[in-house]
Amino acid sequence: MATTITTPSPSFLTTTTTKNPIPPSSPFNHIIIIRRRSSSNSRNINRFQLKSTPTDNSQLLSSKISGDEEYSSISGPLDSGSDVVRKFYDGINSRNLSTVVDLIADDCVYEDLVFPQPFVGRKAILDFFEKFIYTISQDLQFVIDDISGEDTSAVGVTWHLEWRGKPFPFSKGCSFYRLKVVDGRRKIIYGRDIVEPAAKPGDFALVAIRSVTWLLQQFPQLADRCKVF
């Protein structure tokens, strides 16, 4: 039903607010119809759609539209988490860090367990990979064996290195990445790399773990003194 409201404006202007003229799923839930009467008694009708205000007053950079397709309010469709990670490896393989910069958040934390401390911040991470690509021949390339794609905020990868298309010794690894939308783009905020060890202790590793566990049970204060734990 339409409600007609006569305003104190000139008598030739009548405003009609029509509710529910369009489906509830539309972001526009009101239409204002303005009828103008000319001196010749003919009427001109203008229609304006008013956008409703979100009930939760949230400001979102992205929203779900048509199923699982995700969009950014700034740049259109967002890359999936797996797409971002693939672009990251492509940038390292091509030795083109300029393509990697926008994939890493400013406050990203990257842990390569070969190193005693994590790399904190985008600059520190890019500096590390700059040293890596200038130390390692371009013939050595990352090859993704498998990558998860179900979760856009967390991605797991298994990979290995190849030298001119042939597997490189002791180069298998796995990585985990956490991502979030920053400034309208999905970026890496955390990464961890675990690389295949050159020395493979086998069953001795279980003996070592059991020995360390026994030692900590006897002297639990050692755990607080050791930086490894």
N, C-alpha and C positions, 0 to 999 in steps of 0.2 A: 504494500500500500504506500502511496506517496503522500507526503505531508507538505502543504503549501504554506510558506512563511512570507507574509507581506512586510517588507522592510520600510523604514522611513525615507528611503531614497525616492527619486521621482516616480510618479505613478505609473509610468510605462514599464517599470522594471519589477518583475515578479520572480522570486527564487523558489524553486521546488527541489526538495531533497528527496531522492528516491532511495530507499533502503533495499538491500538484498536483490538488486537487479541482475547480479552476476554470481557465479558459483562461489561458495565459501572458500574454495581453495585459492581464489585469486587474491593477490595482495591489495586489491582495490575493493573496498567494501561500501563505498558511497559514490553516487553520481549526483552532481549538482547540475540542474537544468535551468538555464537562464533564458527567459522569454522576453524579448524586447518588442514593444509595440511602436510602430512608426506612426507618423501622422495619418497615413492612409489605412490604419487599422490592420495592416499586415504584420505578421509576427516572424521574428528571426529567432531561432533556437540554437543556443550554444550549449554543449555538454562538456563538463570537466570531470575527470576522475580524481578523487582524493585518495592518496595512499594511506593505509592504516598504519598506526604506530605499533611496533612489536611489543607484546605484552611484557616480555622480560627485560626490555630496554638494553639488551646486550648489543655490543658493537663487535661484529664478527668479520674477520678477514676472509673467511671462506664459509660456504654453506653447501648442504647436500641438495642437489637438484637432479631430478629424474633418476631415481634409483641410487646407485653407488657412485655416480659421477660427481667429482668434487671440483668446485670452482673457486677461484680467488676473485675477490671484488676488485682487484687491481689489474691482473694480467690474464684473466680467463682461466681455462682448465689448469689445475695444478699437476705437476709431475708426481707420479707415484713414488713411494719410498724406494722401490727397487730401481726405478728409472734414474733417480738421483744418484744412487750408489753406482750404477753402471756408468753414468757420466763421469763420476769421480775416478773410476779405474781407467776409463778412456782417456781422461786428461793426463793421468800419470803415464800411461803407455805412450801417448803422443808427445810427452815432455812439454806440454803446453799448460802451465799452471794458471794462465789467465782464464782458462775455461773452468778451473776448479774453485777460484776465489768465491764466487757467488753460491757455491754449493755448501760452504762451511759457515756456520754461525760465528759471530764475533767471540762468543764465550765458550766455544766448543772445547771439549777435553778429549784428547786422543792418547790412548795407552797402547804402546807397542811393548809387549812384555819382555823384549830383548833389552830394553832400557830400564834403569832403576826408577825413574820418575816419569810421570805423564807429561805430555806437551799440552800446555794450557793456553788457549786463545788462538784465534785464526792465524795471527802473524807467526807465532812459534811453530804451528803446524806446517804452514807454508815454507818456513825456513828449513824445517826438517826435510820435507819432500824435495826442496830445491837441492839440498846436499845429496839426497838419494839419487835424483835423476842425473846429476852431474858426476856421480861416482860410478853408477851402474851403466853399462852399455845399453843403447836403445834396442839392441838385439834381444835383450832380456825383457820379456813381456809378462804381465799378469794375465792369466786365463781363468775365467770364472767357470767353475765346475757346476755349481748349483747356487741358487739364490731364492730366498723366500719372497713371496709377493702378496700374501694375504693381509698383512698389517702395514699400513702406510706410515706408522710411527716407529716401527722396529723392524730391522732387516738383518737376516743372517746370511752369510756368504761362505762357501768353501771355494778355494782357489789353489792354483799352483803356478809356478813360473816356467816359462819355456824359453829356450835359447834357439833362435832361428827355427821355431816350430817343433823343437824336440824338448821333452821334459827335462828340467834342470834338477840335479840331485838335491835332496833334502830341502825342497822348496814348497812342500805342501803347507797350507795354512787355512785358518778359518777366522772370520771377522764378524763382529757384531756392531751394528750402527743404530743409534736412536736419532729420530728426526722430529722436527716440529716446524710449523709454518711461522716464518719470520718475515715481516714486511711483504706479505703476499706471496712468498716463495717458500717451498719446503726445503729445509736445510739440515745438515748434519750437526747435531749438538753434542754427540758423544760417539766415540769409536774405540774398539779394542781389537788388536791383532794378536793371534797366537800362531807362532811359526813352528814347523816341524823341527825338532832338535837334531843336530848333526850326530850327537852321541845318544844312543838308545840303550838305556840301562836295563830295560826289560824287567824281569822279576826283582832285580835289585832295587828298583824304585819302590816296590811294595815294602821291602825290608827297611829301606830308609824312612819311609813314611811311618811305619810301625815303631821304629826306634825313636823318631822325633815325638810321636804321640805319647809314648811311654815317658819320655823325658819331661814333657810338659805336664803330664799327670803328676809326676813326682815334684816338679818345681814350677808351678803355674805362674810364678812371678816372672819367669823368663819371657813369657809371651809379651809382657808390657815393655820389656827392655829391648826386644828385638824389633828392628824396623821392618822386617819382612812380614810380620803378622799384623 
